[in-house]
Amino acid sequence: MPGTPAARSIGRPLLRDLSRGRLTSYFTSTWDSYETLFRGVLDAPEAYCARVHPFRLPLVFYLAHTAAFSMRKLAMAGLVDSSETSAFDERMERGVSPEDPDELAGLTDWPSPETAWAYRKRVRGLVLRAVEDVPLSATMEPEAPLRALLMAIEHENIHLHTSIPLVRMLPSRLKETPQGWPAPVQEHTGAPVACDRGEGFVHCRGGPVQFGSAGTEGNGFQWDNEWGRREAEVAPFAVAPHPVTNGQFLRFVEDGGYEKADLWTTHGARLFLDRVSSGLPNSWLRADAGPYRYRGVFADTDMPWDWPVEVSRHEAVAYANWAGAGLLSEEQFHALLNQEFGGAKQVAHRNGDFNVGLQHGSPRPVRARGAVLGRGGTDFLGNVALWLEDDFTALDGNTFRVDPLYPDFSEPWFGRETGLLAGASYAARGHMADIGVMRDFMQNHMDQLAGILLTRPAP
């Protein structure tokens, strides 16, 4: 049974508020949350060493990977001595994200779960020592030791978010809810909600938007794709009052949406349909002709039809095409954020009010009791991140500079095979939960606890 979750950090700590004690707490909370997820995986080679997704490595790699990443970045910043590093750090630091899943077939030499857990225990001690030694400052240059340490922590938060869908895909017999994991929301209806393709859309007046960061020093950690500034004038548009629900997505499934090739317009969609997709979202299950079930992180349940559907970018775009609508652009997201909540700075003050930060172990019904609605009645923050229409690019291509601590974080992913996300899911912690600041991205074929918010031209 899940335990009562401890207090969890939601947004990233700001430099002006950062003490050594708070940094210690932030690191341990982040590290422990990641380990709690993996403690729900049974200690068996079938669970840890098999690939549950065609484009991803076995879970044992991700268990060791974030610790290895921390070691490499702290070594770069001089926070751990070279005598304390090893070839294992380098081996586990870099993953593989192939264009074709066959590229992973020969990668079979993985450490045992016991080796990975022991490695994490050793690295945890070294990071805690680095926390005691790292110079604290009021600003943070890109290569500062403090930034390397915060990068290691935020990298852990990213992999928590990307590992949850992988653990979810394990068969139920290979996992159990670990002590300390937050309980999923119990509130949901027992039948599909009506499919609404257009009624109730909210008018967004658009207008000027500005987002990004003018410099690289900032008041808190940022990734290199968040450096830079963008300004735009957004035309008026209409937006759905909430993300597409499982009940609404059911109509797409029943209408043969997965078989209609003209709907699948994203780069790599054919490979996704042939090699990844079962003809349902990965968050859904169905045995033979039985009822649809929801694939929870650790336990399967009756389908929560009024929860937002969780899909890949391929599925998000295909659904929007089927509905005769579009997805938000990044500029439209910021225009909507300005209109409904007064912008990212105002949202940051209310972060704990949304379903983010692992306060719950699942989404909850759209427009549920207690949901935070915007001024126009929209419910679009928390629960799931939102796939945008944009391919992943720099904020400002003329001023973009590669991160000296992590040169291949974002630039290799710029292009049509990678989608951009906005908002934050129920599992977003730390910088992942910084709505309007974090520019998350993921390959088109991957789950990312992300959903669909439809838009239309202004009437």
MARLOZA-397982 format. One line per 10 residues: number of its first residue (from 1); their letters; for each residue x, y, z of C-alpha. Coordinates in nm, 3 decimals, padded with zeros to 5 digits, always signed. Example, Ala and Ser with C-alpha at 12.3 -4.5 7.8 and 13.67 -1.06 7.14 Angstrom:
1 = as = +01.230,-00.450,+00.780 | +01.367,-00.106,+00.714
END
This chain:
1 = mpgtpaarsi = +00.000,+00.000,+00.000 | +00.124,+00.350,-00.064 | +00.244,+00.544,+00.232 | +00.177,+00.902,+00.320 | +00.400,+01.109,+00.093 | +00.656,+01.327,+00.261 | +00.667,+01.699,+00.186 | +00.781,+01.729,-00.175 | +00.961,+02.011,-00.346 | +00.745,+02.147,-00.628
11 = grpllrdlsr = +00.931,+02.433,-00.799 | +01.307,+02.486,-00.832 | +01.471,+02.677,-00.544 | +01.565,+03.036,-00.626 | +01.917,+03.159,-00.552 | +01.795,+03.436,-00.324 | +01.629,+03.175,-00.100 | +01.900,+02.909,-00.120 | +02.071,+02.799,+00.199 | +02.290,+02.496,+00.242
21 = grltsyftst = +02.017,+02.330,+00.446 | +01.758,+02.391,+00.177 | +01.993,+02.263,-00.091 | +02.048,+01.945,+00.112 | +01.675,+01.898,+00.154 | +01.610,+01.962,-00.214 | +01.869,+01.706,-00.320 | +01.756,+01.434,-00.080 | +01.387,+01.483,-00.162 | +01.461,+01.458,-00.533
31 = wdsyetlfrg = +01.692,+01.159,-00.499 | +01.452,+00.975,-00.267 | +01.151,+01.030,-00.494 | +01.340,+00.875,-00.786 | +01.448,+00.577,-00.578 | +01.095,+00.529,-00.443 | +00.970,+00.482,-00.800 | +01.229,+00.211,-00.864 | +01.166,+00.039,-00.531 | +00.828,-00.051,-00.673
41 = vldapeayca = +01.001,-00.269,-00.936 | +01.050,-00.627,-00.818 | +01.413,-00.735,-00.793 | +01.414,-00.971,-01.089 | +01.610,-00.970,-01.418 | +01.283,-00.988,-01.609 | +01.178,-00.658,-01.454 | +01.504,-00.465,-01.458 | +01.685,-00.597,-01.763 | +01.409,-00.633,-02.023
51 = rvhpfrlplv = +01.318,-00.345,-02.254 | +00.958,-00.238,-02.192 | +00.958,+00.018,-02.476 | +01.113,-00.042,-02.820 | +01.302,+00.289,-02.812 | +01.427,+00.274,-02.453 | +01.695,+00.087,-02.260 | +01.620,-00.149,-01.968 | +01.517,+00.002,-01.635 | +01.844,-00.093,-01.467
61 = fylahtaafs = +02.022,+00.153,-01.693 | +01.800,+00.441,-01.580 | +01.842,+00.342,-01.216 | +02.219,+00.386,-01.248 | +02.215,+00.658,-01.514 | +02.112,+00.958,-01.305 | +02.377,+00.878,-01.045 | +02.642,+00.846,-01.317 | +02.532,+01.177,-01.466 | +02.570,+01.340,-01.125
71 = mrklamaglv = +02.922,+01.202,-01.088 | +03.032,+01.325,-01.430 | +02.893,+01.676,-01.384 | +03.032,+01.715,-01.033 | +03.370,+01.596,-01.157 | +03.359,+01.856,-01.438 | +03.294,+02.125,-01.177 | +03.568,+02.004,-00.939 | +03.322,+01.894,-00.671 | +03.447,+01.535,-00.670
81 = dssetsafde = +03.808,+01.427,-00.712 | +03.913,+01.235,-01.022 | +04.030,+00.951,-00.796 | +03.667,+00.896,-00.695 | +03.544,+00.853,-01.054 | +03.540,+00.528,-01.249 | +03.479,+00.381,-01.591 | +03.134,+00.282,-01.467 | +03.043,+00.652,-01.443 | +03.121,+00.705,-01.809
91 = rmergvsped = +02.951,+00.383,-01.917 | +02.623,+00.467,-01.742 | +02.622,+00.841,-01.814 | +02.506,+00.832,-02.175 | +02.190,+00.667,-02.300 | +02.087,+00.580,-02.653 | +01.786,+00.735,-02.829 | +01.782,+00.568,-03.170 | +01.595,+00.649,-03.486 | +01.519,+00.277,-03.521
101 = pdelagltdw = +01.466,+00.035,-03.228 | +01.684,-00.229,-03.398 | +01.986,-00.017,-03.299 | +01.935,-00.131,-02.938 | +01.930,-00.505,-03.012 | +02.300,-00.559,-02.939 | +02.305,-00.372,-02.608 | +02.270,-00.651,-02.354 | +02.558,-00.611,-02.107 | +02.388,-00.439,-01.814
111 = pspetawayr = +02.478,-00.434,-01.444 | +02.266,-00.625,-01.196 | +02.008,-00.434,-00.992 | +02.224,-00.496,-00.683 | +02.521,-00.329,-00.851 | +02.310,-00.031,-00.955 | +02.164,+00.016,-00.605 | +02.507,-00.007,-00.444 | +02.641,+00.246,-00.693 | +02.360,+00.487,-00.612
121 = krvrglvlra = +02.432,+00.458,-00.240 | +02.797,+00.548,-00.297 | +02.716,+00.843,-00.524 | +02.456,+00.979,-00.283 | +02.726,+01.018,-00.018 | +02.956,+01.199,-00.259 | +02.680,+01.439,-00.367 | +02.594,+01.518,-00.005 | +02.958,+01.601,+00.055 | +02.954,+01.826,-00.253
131 = vedvplsatm = +02.650,+02.006,-00.113 | +02.856,+02.093,+00.196 | +03.147,+02.219,-00.014 | +02.984,+02.399,-00.308 | +03.013,+02.779,-00.303 | +02.672,+02.947,-00.278 | +02.622,+03.270,-00.468 | +02.361,+03.528,-00.564 | +02.417,+03.468,-00.937 | +02.505,+03.157,-01.129
141 = epeaplrall = +02.740,+03.154,-01.427 | +02.688,+02.868,-01.673 | +02.998,+02.678,-01.554 | +02.959,+02.750,-01.181 | +02.995,+02.449,-00.947 | +02.656,+02.535,-00.794 | +02.496,+02.512,-01.138 | +02.656,+02.171,-01.196 | +02.507,+02.049,-00.870 | +02.162,+02.188,-00.949
151 = maiehenihl = +02.187,+02.039,-01.298 | +02.242,+01.696,-01.144 | +01.932,+01.741,-00.927 | +01.713,+01.867,-01.210 | +01.832,+01.586,-01.436 | +01.700,+01.347,-01.170 | +01.361,+01.522,-01.187 | +01.353,+01.484,-01.566 | +01.422,+01.113,-01.543 | +01.158,+01.065,-01.276
161 = htsiplvrml = +00.913,+01.205,-01.529 | +01.038,+00.989,-01.817 | +01.076,+00.671,-01.608 | +00.720,+00.668,-01.475 | +00.580,+00.570,-01.819 | +00.840,+00.291,-01.842 | +00.753,+00.148,-01.499 | +00.387,+00.175,-01.595 | +00.447,-00.054,-01.893 | +00.584,-00.335,-01.677
171 = psrlketpqg = +00.341,-00.622,-01.625 | +00.161,-00.594,-01.291 | +00.328,-00.910,-01.162 | +00.667,-00.736,-01.179 | +00.584,-00.435,-00.963 | +00.401,-00.327,-00.652 | +00.320,+00.011,-00.501 | +00.619,+00.108,-00.285 | +00.596,+00.263,+00.058 | +00.595,+00.641,+00.024
181 = wpapvqehtg = +00.451,+00.661,-00.327 | +00.151,+00.898,-00.336 | -00.187,+00.733,-00.384 | -00.365,+00.782,-00.717 | -00.678,+00.995,-00.723 | -00.988,+00.784,-00.661 | -01.242,+01.029,-00.803 | -01.362,+00.947,-01.154 | -01.681,+00.860,-01.335 | -01.765,+00.509,-01.443
191 = apvacdrgeg = -01.863,+00.584,-01.802 | -01.721,+00.781,-02.096 | -01.802,+01.149,-02.094 | -01.964,+01.302,-02.399 | -01.734,+01.368,-02.692 | -01.718,+01.743,-02.741 | -01.534,+01.848,-03.056 | -01.595,+02.219,-03.030 | -01.864,+02.344,-02.795 | -01.758,+02.545,-02.495
201 = fvhcrggpvq = -01.430,+02.670,-02.643 | -01.292,+02.975,-02.463 | -01.194,+03.290,-02.652 | -00.833,+03.401,-02.603 | -00.769,+03.758,-02.708 | -00.400,+03.692,-02.785 | -00.184,+04.002,-02.784 | +00.187,+04.058,-02.716 | +00.383,+03.788,-02.533 | +00.737,+03.782,-02.400
211 = fgsagtegng = +00.903,+03.478,-02.248 | +01.246,+03.334,-02.188 | +01.547,+03.476,-02.007 | +01.751,+03.776,-02.116 | +02.076,+03.630,-01.978 | +02.229,+03.303,-01.862 | +02.292,+03.385,-01.495 | +01.930,+03.401,-01.376 | +01.790,+03.361,-01.026 | +01.759,+02.986,-01.053
221 = fqwdnewgrr = +01.865,+02.690,-01.263 | +01.771,+02.687,-01.632 | +01.857,+02.458,-01.921 | +02.029,+02.604,-02.227 | +01.713,+02.591,-02.441 | +01.558,+02.837,-02.190 | +01.832,+03.097,-02.240 | +01.723,+03.366,-02.480 | +01.417,+03.582,-02.520 | +01.122,+03.559,-02.753
231 = eaevapfava = +00.862,+03.825,-02.828 | +00.557,+03.776,-03.047 | +00.215,+03.916,-03.127 | -00.048,+03.643,-03.096 | -00.370,+03.662,-03.298 | -00.697,+03.584,-03.117 | -00.787,+03.215,-03.103 | -01.024,+02.975,-02.928 | -00.916,+02.698,-02.690 | -01.091,+02.398,-02.540
241 = phpvtngqfl = -01.189,+02.439,-02.173 | -00.982,+02.137,-02.068 | -00.748,+01.873,-02.213 | -00.899,+01.586,-02.410 | -01.026,+01.317,-02.172 | -01.001,+00.940,-02.200 | -01.372,+00.943,-02.279 | -01.328,+01.185,-02.566 | -01.030,+00.990,-02.700 | -01.243,+00.674,-02.701
251 = rfvedggyek = -01.442,+00.815,-02.992 | -01.120,+00.853,-03.191 | -01.029,+00.489,-03.118 | -01.377,+00.361,-03.205 | -01.377,+00.564,-03.527 | -01.065,+00.379,-03.643 | -00.834,+00.674,-03.588 | -00.525,+00.453,-03.560 | -00.597,+00.307,-03.906 | -00.651,+00.637,-04.088
261 = adlwtthgar = -00.310,+00.712,-04.236 | -00.397,+01.067,-04.342 | -00.432,+01.171,-03.975 | -00.076,+01.074,-03.884 | +00.131,+01.365,-04.011 | +00.421,+01.387,-03.764 | +00.775,+01.280,-03.853 | +00.820,+00.907,-03.782 | +00.448,+00.831,-03.744 | +00.460,+00.526,-03.970
271 = lfldrvssgl = +00.739,+00.367,-03.765 | +00.544,+00.446,-03.445 | +00.233,+00.272,-03.575 | +00.431,-00.029,-03.699 | +00.674,-00.081,-03.411 | +00.543,+00.093,-03.097 | +00.169,+00.141,-03.095 | -00.083,-00.129,-03.004 | -00.367,+00.083,-03.143 | -00.435,+00.233,-02.799
281 = pnswlradag = -00.257,+00.484,-02.577 | +00.007,+00.315,-02.364 | -00.196,+00.424,-02.060 | -00.483,+00.199,-02.174 | -00.524,-00.178,-02.154 | -00.777,-00.413,-02.308 | -00.789,-00.791,-02.289 | -00.968,-00.945,-02.587 | -01.313,-00.782,-02.612 | -01.328,-00.688,-02.246
291 = pyryrgvfad = -01.363,-00.336,-02.106 | -01.088,-00.080,-02.141 | -00.872,-00.047,-01.831 | -00.634,+00.225,-01.714 | -00.269,+00.129,-01.677 | -00.161,+00.302,-01.356 | +00.201,+00.336,-01.252 | +00.182,+00.035,-01.021 | -00.174,-00.099,-01.049 | -00.436,-00.120,-01.322
301 = tdmpwdwpve = -00.783,+00.021,-01.252 | -01.119,+00.082,-01.410 | -01.088,+00.342,-01.684 | -01.114,+00.699,-01.548 | -01.300,+00.839,-01.846 | -01.294,+01.196,-01.716 | -00.918,+01.208,-01.660 | -00.707,+01.365,-01.936 | -00.573,+01.111,-02.183 | -00.194,+01.059,-02.182
311 = vsrheavaya = -00.043,+01.014,-02.527 | +00.262,+01.055,-02.747 | +00.302,+01.352,-02.979 | +00.207,+01.132,-03.275 | -00.126,+01.053,-03.110 | -00.186,+01.413,-03.002 | -00.147,+01.545,-03.357 | -00.352,+01.261,-03.508 | -00.637,+01.332,-03.267 | -00.627,+01.704,-03.340
321 = nwagagllse = -00.638,+01.630,-03.714 | -00.935,+01.398,-03.661 | -01.115,+01.665,-03.456 | -01.052,+01.931,-03.719 | -00.855,+02.136,-03.471 | -00.496,+02.218,-03.380 | -00.260,+02.216,-03.083 | -00.139,+02.524,-02.901 | +00.175,+02.696,-03.023 | +00.429,+02.802,-02.763
331 = eqfhallnqe = +00.329,+03.165,-02.816 | -00.039,+03.079,-02.776 | +00.033,+02.894,-02.454 | +00.191,+03.207,-02.309 | -00.097,+03.424,-02.433 | -00.341,+03.187,-02.261 | -00.127,+03.185,-01.947 | -00.133,+03.566,-01.944 | -00.508,+03.589,-01.995 | -00.616,+03.315,-01.756
341 = fggakqvahr = -00.362,+03.355,-01.475 | -00.167,+03.675,-01.528 | +00.147,+03.504,-01.659 | +00.415,+03.264,-01.540 | +00.517,+03.472,-01.237 | +00.164,+03.466,-01.099 | +00.134,+03.091,-01.161 | +00.457,+03.032,-00.968 | +00.294,+03.176,-00.655 | +00.013,+02.921,-00.685
351 = ngdfnvglqh = +00.212,+02.617,-00.793 | +00.102,+02.409,-00.498 | -00.264,+02.456,-00.592 | -00.231,+02.260,-00.915 | -00.199,+01.883,-00.949 | +00.180,+01.887,-00.984 | +00.475,+01.784,-00.768 | +00.356,+01.428,-00.698 | +00.095,+01.548,-00.455 | -00.109,+01.264,-00.609
361 = gsprpvrarg = +00.005,+00.954,-00.790 | -00.211,+01.018,-01.097 | -00.408,+01.279,-01.288 | -00.752,+01.372,-01.160 | -01.079,+01.450,-01.344 | -01.078,+01.760,-01.559 | -01.260,+02.049,-01.393 | -01.277,+01.840,-01.076 | -01.379,+01.972,-00.739 | -01.092,+02.188,-00.619
371 = avlgrggtdf = -00.934,+02.227,-00.964 | -00.782,+02.569,-01.026 | -00.962,+02.726,-01.320 | -00.849,+03.026,-01.518 | -01.048,+03.347,-01.547 | -01.232,+03.210,-01.850 | -01.306,+02.878,-01.682 | -01.019,+02.687,-01.843 | -00.858,+02.391,-01.667 | -00.525,+02.343,-01.843
381 = lgnvalwled = -00.249,+02.353,-01.576 | -00.141,+02.044,-01.386 | -00.262,+01.686,-01.440 | -00.076,+01.642,-01.771 | +00.177,+01.842,-01.966 | +00.052,+01.961,-02.304 | +00.193,+01.874,-02.644 | +00.245,+02.189,-02.849 | +00.228,+02.215,-03.227 | +00.591,+02.329,-03.238
391 = dftaldgntf = +00.891,+02.122,-03.330 | +01.160,+02.169,-03.066 | +01.388,+02.466,-03.140 | +01.588,+02.730,-02.956 | +01.405,+03.029,-02.813 | +01.623,+03.256,-03.023 | +01.828,+03.087,-03.291 | +02.050,+03.393,-03.332 | +02.165,+03.404,-02.970 | +02.146,+03.037,-02.867
401 = rvdplypdfs = +02.459,+02.909,-02.697 | +02.536,+02.550,-02.609 | +02.558,+02.468,-02.239 | +02.928,+02.426,-02.149 | +02.839,+02.169,-01.882 | +02.600,+01.969,-02.105 | +02.670,+02.046,-02.473 | +02.432,+01.783,-02.609 | +02.133,+01.850,-02.386 | +01.914,+02.024,-02.640
411 = epwfgretgl = +02.086,+02.117,-02.969 | +02.100,+01.760,-03.110 | +01.722,+01.738,-03.060 | +01.625,+02.049,-03.251 | +01.408,+01.935,-03.542 | +01.087,+01.772,-03.650 | +01.145,+01.439,-03.472 | +01.113,+01.610,-03.132 | +00.810,+01.789,-02.989 | +00.784,+02.072,-02.740
421 = lagasyaarg = +00.568,+02.056,-02.427 | +00.425,+02.318,-02.195 | +00.256,+02.316,-01.857 | +00.333,+02.040,-01.608 | +00.203,+01.695,-01.520 | +00.105,+01.552,-01.182 | +00.458,+01.409,-01.149 | +00.649,+01.727,-01.240 | +00.887,+01.825,-00.961 | +01.150,+02.094,-00.928
431 = hmadigvmrd = +01.220,+02.282,-01.248 | +00.989,+02.044,-01.436 | +00.701,+02.211,-01.249 | +00.808,+02.568,-01.337 | +00.515,+02.640,-01.566 | +00.601,+02.897,-01.831 | +00.976,+02.863,-01.769 | +01.060,+02.496,-01.825 | +01.074,+02.410,-02.196 | +01.035,+02.035,-02.192
441 = fmqnhmdqla = +01.081,+01.827,-02.506 | +01.056,+01.465,-02.609 | +01.078,+01.249,-02.918 | +00.748,+01.214,-03.101 | +00.712,+00.844,-03.021 | +00.754,+00.869,-02.642 | +00.501,+00.899,-02.362 | +00.568,+01.198,-02.141 | +00.262,+01.212,-01.910 | +00.132,+01.459,-02.166
451 = gilltrpap = -00.204,+01.531,-02.318 | -00.397,+01.727,-02.580 | -00.546,+02.076,-02.561 | -00.733,+02.167,-02.879 | -00.738,+02.509,-03.042 | -00.935,+02.666,-03.323 | -00.920,+02.998,-03.506 | -01.114,+03.274,-03.334 | -01.476,+03.282,-03.453
END
